[in-house]
Amino acid sequence: MPKAMLSQPMAGKTQQEIEEIREHAIDTLKEKGYDVVNTLFTDDWYKPEAMKERGVKVVPLCFLAKSLESMSQCDAAFFCKGWEKARGCRIEHQAAKDYGLEIIYEE
């Protein structure tokens, strides 16, 4: 089964909004026959204390690095509405484009 990841802007959204958008995107990808690679990193390794302990100075960059690593496992990337306004999403989009992943946009 082909794999896909989500690129989702989160700034200015509530946790509930983020989860609702994510659920819709996951449902859409599953309907298209994709297995979804998790790009919502919530384990202890990404907690603020753990990042500080590891010496992470730019937290968004740490999340972006993990997201790009996850992208390496994917055939496609799904871009949620508003992606073009989010720096990390724009970088993910450029990487997906440059490395030949199928690009899917939220309708």
C-alpha beads as a LAMMPS data file, in Angstrom:
LAMMPS data file: protein, C-alpha beads

107 atoms
106 bonds

1 atom types
1 bond types

-500.0 500.0 xlo xhi
-500.0 500.0 ylo yhi
-500.0 500.0 zlo zhi

Masses

1 110.0

Atoms # bond

1 1 1 0.000 0.000 0.000
2 1 1 1.415 3.433 -0.872
3 1 1 2.218 5.764 2.007
4 1 1 1.400 9.440 2.453
5 1 1 2.124 12.114 5.030
6 1 1 0.201 15.203 6.074
7 1 1 1.513 18.727 5.957
8 1 1 -0.741 20.768 8.191
9 1 1 -0.437 24.355 9.377
10 1 1 -1.105 24.556 13.106
11 1 1 -0.333 28.130 14.143
12 1 1 -3.401 29.991 15.334
13 1 1 -5.552 26.860 15.492
14 1 1 -7.010 25.208 18.577
15 1 1 -6.148 21.619 19.401
16 1 1 -9.694 20.654 18.413
17 1 1 -9.367 22.382 15.018
18 1 1 -6.046 20.662 14.400
19 1 1 -7.507 17.257 15.253
20 1 1 -10.625 17.776 13.096
21 1 1 -8.574 18.846 10.074
22 1 1 -6.197 15.935 10.634
23 1 1 -9.034 13.405 10.875
24 1 1 -10.561 14.680 7.626
25 1 1 -7.200 14.506 5.840
26 1 1 -6.527 10.984 7.115
27 1 1 -9.988 9.847 5.985
28 1 1 -9.398 11.380 2.551
29 1 1 -6.050 9.638 2.158
30 1 1 -7.409 6.285 3.316
31 1 1 -10.247 6.604 0.785
32 1 1 -7.586 7.126 -1.892
33 1 1 -5.825 3.934 -0.772
34 1 1 -2.939 5.395 1.227
35 1 1 -1.475 4.286 4.511
36 1 1 -0.851 7.465 6.530
37 1 1 2.581 8.028 8.092
38 1 1 2.320 9.820 11.432
39 1 1 3.689 13.359 11.382
40 1 1 2.115 14.501 14.646
41 1 1 5.016 13.931 16.985
42 1 1 3.682 13.759 20.529
43 1 1 5.896 11.200 22.239
44 1 1 8.157 12.107 25.143
45 1 1 11.133 12.744 22.835
46 1 1 9.345 15.897 21.606
47 1 1 8.200 17.252 24.967
48 1 1 9.698 20.681 25.782
49 1 1 11.776 19.295 28.673
50 1 1 13.293 16.557 26.512
51 1 1 14.137 18.973 23.739
52 1 1 15.773 21.359 26.179
53 1 1 17.749 18.468 27.662
54 1 1 18.959 17.494 24.158
55 1 1 20.012 21.078 23.458
56 1 1 17.364 21.855 20.854
57 1 1 17.415 25.613 20.299
58 1 1 14.930 25.948 17.415
59 1 1 11.964 23.714 18.239
60 1 1 10.063 24.189 14.936
61 1 1 13.215 23.158 13.059
62 1 1 13.414 19.983 15.139
63 1 1 9.831 19.104 14.175
64 1 1 10.521 19.939 10.521
65 1 1 13.576 17.665 10.507
66 1 1 11.487 14.770 11.837
67 1 1 8.764 15.523 9.304
68 1 1 11.263 15.407 6.434
69 1 1 12.577 12.117 7.777
70 1 1 9.013 10.770 7.745
71 1 1 8.599 12.070 4.187
72 1 1 11.439 9.767 3.133
73 1 1 9.071 6.828 3.781
74 1 1 6.269 8.256 1.617
75 1 1 4.997 8.113 -1.926
76 1 1 2.791 11.199 -1.509
77 1 1 2.276 14.285 0.628
78 1 1 -1.132 15.768 1.448
79 1 1 -1.195 19.540 1.964
80 1 1 -3.995 20.902 4.116
81 1 1 -5.557 24.266 3.301
82 1 1 -3.354 27.168 4.292
83 1 1 -0.101 25.259 3.736
84 1 1 1.286 28.076 1.578
85 1 1 1.182 30.454 4.573
86 1 1 3.164 28.171 6.903
87 1 1 6.955 28.185 6.595
88 1 1 7.372 24.511 7.503
89 1 1 4.638 23.421 5.097
90 1 1 6.237 25.427 2.289
91 1 1 9.560 23.693 2.933
92 1 1 7.820 20.287 2.989
93 1 1 6.050 21.179 -0.278
94 1 1 9.313 22.108 -1.964
95 1 1 10.953 18.892 -0.750
96 1 1 7.998 16.789 -1.951
97 1 1 8.127 18.508 -5.336
98 1 1 11.917 18.257 -5.691
99 1 1 11.994 14.584 -4.695
100 1 1 9.093 13.502 -6.886
101 1 1 6.402 12.670 -4.350
102 1 1 2.828 12.845 -5.523
103 1 1 1.332 16.071 -4.159
104 1 1 -2.290 16.060 -3.029
105 1 1 -4.104 19.223 -1.958
106 1 1 -7.039 19.434 0.421
107 1 1 -10.142 20.389 -1.528

Bonds

1 1 1 2
2 1 2 3
3 1 3 4
4 1 4 5
5 1 5 6
6 1 6 7
7 1 7 8
8 1 8 9
9 1 9 10
10 1 10 11
11 1 11 12
12 1 12 13
13 1 13 14
14 1 14 15
15 1 15 16
16 1 16 17
17 1 17 18
18 1 18 19
19 1 19 20
20 1 20 21
21 1 21 22
22 1 22 23
23 1 23 24
24 1 24 25
25 1 25 26
26 1 26 27
27 1 27 28
28 1 28 29
29 1 29 30
30 1 30 31
31 1 31 32
32 1 32 33
33 1 33 34
34 1 34 35
35 1 35 36
36 1 36 37
37 1 37 38
38 1 38 39
39 1 39 40
40 1 40 41
41 1 41 42
42 1 42 43
43 1 43 44
44 1 44 45
45 1 45 46
46 1 46 47
47 1 47 48
48 1 48 49
49 1 49 50
50 1 50 51
51 1 51 52
52 1 52 53
53 1 53 54
54 1 54 55
55 1 55 56
56 1 56 57
57 1 57 58
58 1 58 59
59 1 59 60
60 1 60 61
61 1 61 62
62 1 62 63
63 1 63 64
64 1 64 65
65 1 65 66
66 1 66 67
67 1 67 68
68 1 68 69
69 1 69 70
70 1 70 71
71 1 71 72
72 1 72 73
73 1 73 74
74 1 74 75
75 1 75 76
76 1 76 77
77 1 77 78
78 1 78 79
79 1 79 80
80 1 80 81
81 1 81 82
82 1 82 83
83 1 83 84
84 1 84 85
85 1 85 86
86 1 86 87
87 1 87 88
88 1 88 89
89 1 89 90
90 1 90 91
91 1 91 92
92 1 92 93
93 1 93 94
94 1 94 95
95 1 95 96
96 1 96 97
97 1 97 98
98 1 98 99
99 1 99 100
100 1 100 101
101 1 101 102
102 1 102 103
103 1 103 104
104 1 104 105
105 1 105 106
106 1 106 107
